[in-house]
Amino acid sequence: MRFRYSALNQTGKKENGFIDADAEGTARGVIKNRGLFLVSLKEIEKKSENKKKTFSFGMKQRLPIQLARQLASLLKGGVPLFQALTIMANQLDADKEKEIVSYLRDQVRSGVPLSDALKTYPDIFDELFVYSVQAGEKSGALDLILNYQANLLENHAVIRGKIKAALVYPFIMSIVGTGVVLFLIGYVVPMVIKIFERMSQGLPLPTKILIGITNLVNNYYYIIFIIPVLLFFGFRWFRKNKKGKRLWHTFLLRAPVAGNFYLMVLISRFTRILGTLLKSGIPMLQAIIVVSGTMKNVIVSEAVMKIAEMVEGGADLSNAIRDTGIFPSYVADMVTVGETSGNLDEMLTNVSEYYDTNINQRITAFTAMVEPVIILLMGTVIAFVLVSILLPLFEMNKIMIKK
């Protein structure tokens, strides 16, 4: 059997590699004898069929929450895991979701741990979810950990939903406004231009600008549509490139206004996940390393790994957080209080709730601000088009009156 491992050496640096062994326990022993601290160990699948792809819209956000919440309730009530999965499979209406839960039930019935069965669907259950379930199985507190996971996922879903809802109105208004302007430039303005061409006097500057824009759109419309497509795919390539991804993530953190909001979301995620893992009984170093993999920003992920290395070296979590220079001093101060009082997990949850409150306030303020701004921009553009058309007509009217 061949395993892929990730470990920390004595200096705190991360090492990745492969090892051949007849069993997982043997592989762990070999790694331990090398003086390495094991972070993760995964058997390399020989067949691609062991990983199943799913293509159901919204399942990745919906099913983990539903599975964690219902299993936590049933397990807390004393229902065996196999029977709990059977009950849940019978309650589901969607065929794909029923298929997944039924597969998990069959695997558990055959003696496979639930955490290993979840690895079959990496597109649905991420590493954090699987790792938490694994910790719950080892500690015998699977119901508590599943409940923590459900709360964590629901919190992320609420924040994600509010951000999307805040962007829906600007997006719709932008589409409608762009459609109205394109209609005016593509159909209305060309008809009016024919009238202007018959005029002997010069045209006002706004009208000349409008005519230039109209000619550009009507004569080179294919270029106007091709350029956004090229920019879109170019930007996707740029983000997938290692250096480009790093530059983009750095820009997101330093962007005016939006950068601070983005960092607040990451801090909330960091503190809530770390608090949940610690509350679940997972050792701090392992918990920090797991959290680093959930950070969607390369810069922040590296900072969290630096925290793990410092904690491995004997530093306090609060000092490690302060030394990264990424997190505000408020986070480090609150962690210091948690370390002193012995309630670190609860203090991390309080920090997350504090930032969640600020995030919700900023989303509300953004929504209230963006609506009048969009209306103002749309009104300005449409007013410019109308004024550009009406000015020459007023000039024509004056000439006719004089005659």
N, C-alpha and C positions, 0 to 999 in steps of 0.2 A: 504494500500500500504506500502511496506517495502523499505527503502532506505539505501544505504551504503554511509557513509560520511567520509570525511577526513578534519580535521580542525587543527588549531593552537590554543593552549591555551594561557593564559596571560603571561606565561613564555617563549613562543616561541616554545614549544615542540609540535611535531605532534601527533595528536590523531586520531585513526580510530575506527569506530563503526557502529552500525545499529540503525535505528529509524523507528518507525511505525507512519504513518500519512496518512490523507485522500487525501493530495495533496502535490506537491513539495513546494508550497509557505508556507504551514503549517510547513513542515519539516524545512525549512530555518528559520522560526520564532522561532521554539523550540531551534534550535542550537544557534541562536543569543542570546536568553534569557539565555542560559547557559554560556554566556561570551566567546564563542569560535569564532574564525575567520574562516569562511568557506572557504575551498580550493576547494573541489569538492563534488558533490552530485549526486548520480546515483540511479535510481530505479532498484531494483533487478528484473530481468526478470523471469517470472514464467514459461515460455516455452523456451526450447532451440532453437525452430524454429525461435525465434526473431533474433538470430545471424546466419548469413549465411556464410558458408565456401566456399572459392574459391580456385581453384587449377590451375590457368593459369600462365604459366611461364612468368615472367617479368612484370605481370600486376601491382604488388605492386609499382614498380618504374615508370611505364609508365602512368597509368590511372590518379593518383592524379595530376601529372603535366599537363596532357592534359585537365583534368576537370577544374583545377584552371585557366589555361591560357585562354581557350576558354570562360569560364563563365565570367572572368574578362573583356574580350574584348566586349562580347555581352551586359553585364550589363552596362558597360561604355557608350555603344551606345544607351542606353535607352530601351533595350529589357527586358521585364518582365522575372523573374526567370523561371517560368514554360515554357514559350516559348523558352528561351535560352536552357533549358535542352532538349526540344523537338528537336530543331535544332541540338544539339550535338548528340543526340541518332540517328538521321537520317544520320549523317555523319560517324558514326563508322562502321567499317567493321567486326570486331571480334564479334561473337555472344555473348560471355560472357560479354564483355564490354558493348555492346548494351543493354543486359539484366539488368546490374547494373544501367546504366544511366536511362533506362526506368523506373526502380523501383523508383529511386530518383524522377523522374518527376511525377510519379503517387502519391507518398507520398506528394510532395509539392502541387499538385493539390487538395489533400484532406485536406490541411491545416496544415500538419506536417512541422515544421521548417526543413530546409535543414540539419542543424547540427544533429538533431535527426535522420533523415533518414540515414545519413552517418554512424551512430553508428551500423547500421545493418551489415556493412561489416568491422569489426575491423581488419581483415587481410589485407585490402587494404588501409583504411584510419586510420592512427594512431591518438592518443589522441591530439597531437599537431595540426594536420590538423583540427580535429573536433572542438577543443577549439577555434582556430583562426576563423573558419567560424561562430561559435556561437558569438564571440565578434563582428564580422562584421555585423551580423544580428541585434545585440543590438545597435550598434553605427550608423547603416544606411550607413556604408561605406564598404559593402561587396565586391564591385568591387576592391577597393584599397587593401583590405586585401588578396583577392584571387590573385591579382597580386604580392604582397609581397611573398605569399606562393609559387607561381610558380617560382619566382626568387630563393627562398631559396632551393626548391627541385631540380631545374635545377643545381644550384651550387653544391649541394651534389652529384648529378648524375655525374657531370663532374669529380669531385675529385675521386669518387668511380670508374669511368671508367678508369681514368688514372692509379690508383693503380692496377687495374686488368690487364690493358694492360702491365704494367711494369712487372707483374709476369707471363704473358703468355709465353714469350720467355724462361725464366729460367725453367719453368715447362716442356715445350715441349722438351727442350734440355736435361733435367734430365731424362725424360722418354725414349728418344731415346738412350742416353748414357747408361742407366741401361739396356735397351734391348740388346744393342750391347755387353756389358760385360757379361750378362747372356747367350747370344748365344755362345760367345767364351768359357765361362766356362762350359756350358752344352754340347756342341757338338765338338768344335774344340780341346780344351785342353785334354779331355779324350782320343781322338785318338792319340795325340802326347805323352801322358803319357805312352801308351803301348810301344812306341819306347824307351822311357827313361828307362823303366823297364828292357829292354834287355841290357842296358849298364852296364858295370862292374865298371866303375869309379863313384866316388861320384858326386852328383848334386850340382850346385851353390845354395846359400841361397835363392835368389829370386825364383828359380824354386821350391825349397822345399815349400816355402810359398804359391806359386800358386797351387801346388798339394794339400796342406792342405786345402786351400780355396775351391778348386774344389771338393774334397771329402766331405767337409762339406755341400756344396750346393747340390750336387747330392744325398747324403745319408740322409740328414735331411731337404730337401726342404720344407716339410710340416710344420716343426717348423718355418722356416724362414718366411713363409707366415702367419702362425697363430699369431706369435708374434706382427707384425704390427697391425693386426686386434684387438688383445687384448689391445694393447696400445691405439688404436684409441677409443675404447669404454670405456676404463678406463679413458682416458683423458676427454671424454664427461661427464662421471659420476663425475669426479673431478671438472669440471667447473660448473656443476649444483648444487653440494654441496655448502652450504653457506660459509663454511670456505675455501673450495677449490677455489671457485669463487673469494673470497677476496684475497687469496694468488696469484692467477693467474693475477688478475687485478693490484695488487701491483707490480708483476714482470714485467708486460707490461710497467708500468710507469718508472721503474728503469732499464730496459734493456739497455745495451750500444747501442748508436746510434739510434736503433729502438724506444727506450723509449721516446726520445726527439721528434722524428717524430710523434709518437702516441699522445703525449700530445699536439703538435701543431694542430693536426686534431681536438682534443676535444675542444681546446681553440677557434679555428675557428668556430666550431659548436655552442659553448656557446655564443660567442659574436654576431654571425649573427642571431641566433634565438631570443636572448634577444632583439637585436636591432629591429628586425622585429616586435616582439610583442609590444614593446614600441611605435614604429611608428604606430602600428595599434590601439593605444589608450587603451591598456590593462594596468591596474595599475601595478606598478613595482613589488610589492610583489607577486602578482598572476603570473606575467610573470616569475619571478625567480623560483617559485615553479614548473611551467610548464616546464621550461628548465631543472630542476633537473631530471624530468622523462624522458627526451630525452638523457641524458648522458648514454652511454653504459658501463661506467666504474663505479663500486660501489664506489670507493674512491673519484672520482671526483663528483659523484652524491651527496654523503654525504657532500662534501665541499660546493656544491651549496646550499644545504639545510641549512648549517650553515650560508651561506651568507644571505639566506632568514630570518633566525631567528635574525640575527644581524640587518638587515634592519627593521624588525618588531619592534626591540627594539630602533630604532631611529638612528642607525649608518648610515653613508654615504656608498653608494655602493662601492666606491673606497677603503675605509678603510676596509670594510668587505672582499673584494677580497684580499687585502694585508694580512689580518690576517689569511687566510686559509693556506698560505704557499704552495699552489698547483700552483697557477698562477704566472708567472713571474712579476716582478715589472713593466715592460713595460705596461702590461695590466692595472694595477691599476693606473699608471701615466696618461695613455690616458683617462681612465674613469674620473679621477680628472679633466682633461681639459674639458671633455664633461659636467660634472656637473657644472663647473664654467661658461662655455659659454652658457649653456642651450641647447646644441645640443648633448645630450647623445646618442640618437638613431643613429645619423649620425657618431659619434665617434666610437661607437661599430661596426658599419658596416665597418669603415676604418680599425679598428683593425683586423677584420675578413679578409678583403682583403689583408692586410699585411701578415697575416699568410698563406693565400691561395697562395700568390706569393712564399713564402718560401717553401711551400709544393710542388708546381709545380717544383721549382728549384731542390729540393731534389729528386723528382721522376725522373727527367731528368738525374741527376747525377748518381742515382742508376742504371737506365737502361743502361747508358753508361759504368758503371763499371762492372755490373754483366755479360754482354756478354763475355768479354775476360776472366773473372774468370771462368765461366762455361766451356768455350772452353779449358782453361788451365787444369782444373780438369779432364775433359774428356780425353784430350790428355795424361795427366800423367797416368791415370788408364790404358788406352789402350796401352801406351808405356811400362808400367810395364808388362802387359801380353805378349806383343810381345818379350820384352827383356828376360823374363823368359823362353820363348819357344826357342828363338834363341841361347842363351848362351850355352846350352848343345849341340845344333847342331854344333856350332862352335868348341866345344871341340872334338866332334866326327870327324869333318873334319880335325883337327890337328892330331889326332891319325892316321887317314887313310893316311895322307900325310907322316908321319914319317915311317909308315910301307912301 
